[in-house]
């Protein structure tokens, strides 16, 4: 089982995606002098020389809280001669939420519930012993905290065969997401996509685990392989990019905390 997952992970960038890495990106030139927070009807935005950016779907980028606009303005202001989207993870995350719109919120909630039912933390290795112990050390505590906080139960299993989770547990996860607004849901989905775990995203949102604990839990298998075989430059580079996206999502969750 572990060999199968390692092989899939090693080759997931083969083909078109890998070929595209060698294509030089043409970045747009910076077209504005100043980036500043502006007050708008219903919230805040970023004014680029006074003009508020729009998404590709021509939606005005409006956020409900001023600190989010301040953080976005800082990313815009930090651009040099050219605008590099990779250096603007928060702007991209918020823009994706605005572009998707509130009509996508049910689907965002459903995706987290779906992940929770087939979660990274619930599928364990049976060998080697060093990996088994590392998974237990990082994953068991997270499951215990979630179980105690929300009075739910989980059914971890060995291997990759699907193990159904209690219906009451998945129902509770859905209830916890019922009143989450668009931006936190988008951020949680980003964390979930990066970590492979809806439960880690939920634990982060409710303050049961901090960002470093979530990051470490999400990379248990990868860190184990690094200890055995050493770092691979391509994987290290990809991990660094993921960390920037992860940190942006964490910031958005912190700024929308209740």
C-alpha positions as CSV (number, residue, x, y, z in Angstrom):
1,X,0.0,0.0,0.0
2,X,2.7,2.5,1.0
3,X,4.8,1.7,-2.1
4,X,1.7,2.3,-4.3
5,X,1.1,5.7,-2.7
6,X,4.7,6.7,-2.9
7,X,4.8,5.9,-6.6
8,X,1.7,7.8,-7.3
9,X,3.1,10.8,-5.5
10,X,6.4,10.6,-7.3
11,X,4.8,10.7,-10.7
12,X,1.9,13.0,-10.2
13,X,3.7,15.8,-12.1
14,X,4.6,13.7,-15.1
15,X,3.4,14.7,-18.6
16,X,1.8,18.0,-19.5
17,X,2.2,19.6,-16.1
18,X,6.0,18.9,-15.9
19,X,6.5,20.1,-19.5
20,X,4.8,23.4,-18.7
21,X,7.5,24.1,-16.0
22,X,9.9,24.8,-18.8
23,X,7.7,27.4,-20.5
24,X,8.7,30.8,-19.4
25,X,5.8,32.8,-18.0
26,X,5.1,36.2,-19.4
27,X,4.2,38.4,-16.4
28,X,2.1,41.6,-16.8
29,X,3.9,44.9,-16.1
30,X,2.8,46.8,-13.0
31,X,0.2,49.3,-14.2
32,X,-0.3,51.2,-10.9
33,X,1.7,53.3,-8.5
34,X,-0.2,53.0,-5.3
35,X,-2.2,50.2,-3.6
36,X,-4.4,51.3,-0.8
37,X,-7.5,50.2,1.2
38,X,-10.7,51.8,0.1
39,X,-14.2,51.8,1.7
40,X,-16.9,50.4,-0.5
41,X,-20.6,49.9,0.0
42,X,-20.9,46.7,2.0
43,X,-17.2,46.3,2.9
44,X,-13.7,47.1,1.7
45,X,-11.5,46.7,-1.3
46,X,-8.0,47.5,-2.7
47,X,-7.7,50.6,-4.8
48,X,-5.0,50.5,-7.4
49,X,-4.5,54.2,-8.1
50,X,-8.1,54.4,-6.9
51,X,-9.5,51.7,-9.1
52,X,-10.8,48.5,-7.5
53,X,-9.7,45.3,-9.4
54,X,-12.3,42.9,-10.7
55,X,-12.3,39.1,-11.2
56,X,-12.2,37.6,-14.7
57,X,-16.0,37.4,-14.3
58,X,-16.1,41.2,-13.8
59,X,-17.0,40.9,-10.1
60,X,-15.7,43.7,-7.9
61,X,-13.3,42.3,-5.2
62,X,-15.1,43.3,-2.0
63,X,-14.3,41.8,1.4
64,X,-16.3,42.2,4.6
65,X,-13.3,43.0,6.9
66,X,-10.8,45.8,6.7
67,X,-7.8,43.7,7.9
68,X,-8.3,41.4,4.9
69,X,-8.2,44.4,2.5
70,X,-5.1,45.7,4.3
71,X,-3.3,42.4,3.8
72,X,-4.3,42.2,0.1
73,X,-3.1,45.8,-0.4
74,X,0.2,44.8,1.0
75,X,0.6,42.1,-1.6
76,X,-0.3,44.4,-4.4
77,X,2.1,47.1,-3.1
78,X,5.0,44.6,-2.8
79,X,5.0,43.9,-6.6
80,X,7.9,45.2,-8.5
81,X,8.2,46.0,-12.2
82,X,6.0,43.0,-13.0
83,X,3.0,41.5,-11.3
84,X,3.7,37.9,-10.2
85,X,0.6,36.1,-9.0
86,X,2.7,33.5,-7.2
87,X,3.8,36.2,-4.7
88,X,0.1,37.1,-4.1
89,X,-1.4,34.0,-2.5
90,X,-4.0,35.9,-0.4
91,X,-5.2,38.0,-3.3
92,X,-5.6,34.9,-5.4
93,X,-7.4,33.1,-2.7
94,X,-9.9,35.9,-2.0
95,X,-10.4,36.5,-5.7
96,X,-11.2,32.9,-6.3
97,X,-13.9,33.1,-3.5
98,X,-15.4,36.3,-5.0
99,X,-15.4,34.8,-8.5
100,X,-17.1,31.6,-7.3
101,X,-19.7,33.5,-5.4
102,X,-21.9,32.6,-2.5
103,X,-23.9,30.2,-4.7
104,X,-20.9,27.7,-4.3
105,X,-21.1,27.6,-0.5
106,X,-23.2,24.4,-0.4
107,X,-20.6,22.7,-2.6
108,X,-17.7,23.9,-0.5
109,X,-19.4,22.6,2.7
110,X,-20.2,19.2,1.0
111,X,-16.6,18.8,-0.1
112,X,-15.3,19.2,3.4
113,X,-17.8,16.6,4.7
114,X,-16.8,14.3,1.8
115,X,-13.1,14.6,2.7
116,X,-13.9,14.0,6.4
117,X,-15.5,10.7,5.5
118,X,-12.4,9.5,3.6
119,X,-9.8,11.5,5.5
120,X,-6.0,11.3,5.5
121,X,-6.0,10.8,9.3
122,X,-8.1,7.7,9.1
123,X,-6.0,5.6,6.7
124,X,-2.9,4.2,8.4
125,X,0.2,2.3,7.3
126,X,0.8,-1.1,8.9
127,X,4.6,-0.9,8.1
128,X,7.3,0.1,8.7
129,X,7.0,0.6,12.4
130,X,8.7,4.0,12.3
131,X,6.0,5.3,10.0
132,X,3.2,3.7,12.1
133,X,4.5,5.5,15.2
134,X,4.9,8.8,13.4
135,X,1.3,8.7,12.2
136,X,0.1,7.8,15.6
137,X,2.0,10.6,17.2
138,X,0.6,13.3,14.8
139,X,-2.8,11.9,14.0
140,X,-4.2,10.3,17.1
141,X,-4.1,13.5,19.1
142,X,-5.9,15.4,16.4
143,X,-8.7,12.8,16.3
144,X,-9.0,12.8,20.1
145,X,-9.3,16.5,20.2
146,X,-12.0,16.5,17.5
147,X,-13.9,13.7,19.2
148,X,-13.9,15.4,22.6
149,X,-14.7,18.8,21.3
150,X,-17.6,17.8,19.1
151,X,-18.7,14.5,20.8
152,X,-18.1,12.4,17.6
153,X,-16.3,9.1,16.9
154,X,-14.0,8.0,14.1
155,X,-13.0,4.6,12.6
156,X,-9.4,4.6,11.5
157,X,-8.3,1.6,9.4
158,X,-5.1,0.0,8.0
159,X,-4.6,0.2,4.2
160,X,-6.5,2.0,1.5
161,X,-9.8,0.2,1.4
162,X,-12.7,2.5,2.2
163,X,-13.9,2.5,5.8
164,X,-17.3,4.2,6.2
165,X,-17.4,6.7,9.0
166,X,-20.4,7.0,11.4
167,X,-23.3,8.9,9.9
168,X,-23.6,10.9,13.0
169,X,-20.0,12.1,12.8
170,X,-20.4,13.3,9.2
171,X,-23.7,14.9,10.1
172,X,-22.0,16.8,12.9
173,X,-19.3,18.0,10.5
174,X,-22.0,19.3,8.3
175,X,-23.6,21.1,11.2
176,X,-20.3,22.8,12.1
177,X,-20.0,24.2,8.6
178,X,-23.6,25.3,8.3
179,X,-23.1,29.0,9.3
180,X,-19.6,29.4,7.9
181,X,-19.4,32.4,5.4
182,X,-17.8,32.2,2.0
183,X,-14.3,33.3,2.8
184,X,-13.7,30.9,5.7
185,X,-15.2,28.1,3.6
186,X,-12.8,28.9,0.8
187,X,-9.8,29.0,3.1
188,X,-10.8,25.7,4.7
189,X,-11.1,24.1,1.3
190,X,-7.6,25.5,0.4
191,X,-6.2,24.0,3.6
192,X,-8.0,20.7,2.9
193,X,-6.7,20.6,-0.7
194,X,-3.1,21.2,0.5
195,X,-3.2,18.8,3.5
196,X,-5.5,16.1,2.1
197,X,-7.5,16.4,5.3
198,X,-10.9,17.9,6.0
199,X,-10.5,17.1,9.6
200,X,-7.2,19.0,9.9
201,X,-8.9,22.0,8.3
202,X,-11.8,21.7,10.8
203,X,-9.3,21.4,13.7
204,X,-7.5,24.5,12.5
205,X,-10.7,26.5,12.1
206,X,-11.8,25.7,15.7
207,X,-8.4,26.3,17.3
208,X,-7.9,22.7,18.2
209,X,-4.5,22.6,16.3
210,X,-2.3,25.5,15.3
211,X,-0.9,25.9,11.8
212,X,2.4,24.2,12.5
213,X,0.8,21.1,14.0
214,X,-1.5,20.9,11.0
215,X,1.4,21.3,8.6
216,X,3.4,18.6,10.4
217,X,0.4,16.2,10.5
218,X,-0.2,16.7,6.8
219,X,3.4,15.8,5.9
220,X,4.0,12.8,8.1
221,X,4.6,10.4,5.2
222,X,6.7,12.9,3.2
223,X,8.9,13.7,6.3
224,X,9.3,10.0,6.9
225,X,10.6,9.4,3.4
226,X,12.9,12.4,3.6
227,X,14.5,10.9,6.8
228,X,15.0,7.7,4.9
229,X,16.2,8.9,1.5
230,X,17.0,12.6,1.9
231,X,15.4,15.6,0.2
232,X,14.5,15.7,-3.5
233,X,14.8,19.2,-5.0
234,X,11.6,19.1,-7.0
235,X,9.5,17.9,-4.0
236,X,11.2,20.5,-1.7
237,X,10.4,23.3,-4.2
238,X,6.8,22.1,-4.6
239,X,6.4,22.0,-0.8
240,X,7.7,25.5,-0.5
241,X,5.0,26.7,-2.9
242,X,2.3,24.8,-1.1
243,X,3.4,26.4,2.2
244,X,2.9,29.9,0.8
245,X,-0.7,28.9,-0.2
246,X,-1.2,27.2,3.2
247,X,0.0,30.3,5.1
248,X,-2.4,32.5,3.1
249,X,-5.3,30.3,3.9
250,X,-4.3,30.3,7.6
251,X,-4.2,34.1,7.6
252,X,-7.6,34.3,6.0
253,X,-9.0,32.0,8.7
254,X,-7.3,34.0,11.4
255,X,-8.8,37.3,10.1
256,X,-12.3,35.8,9.9
257,X,-12.1,34.1,13.3
258,X,-15.1,34.5,15.5
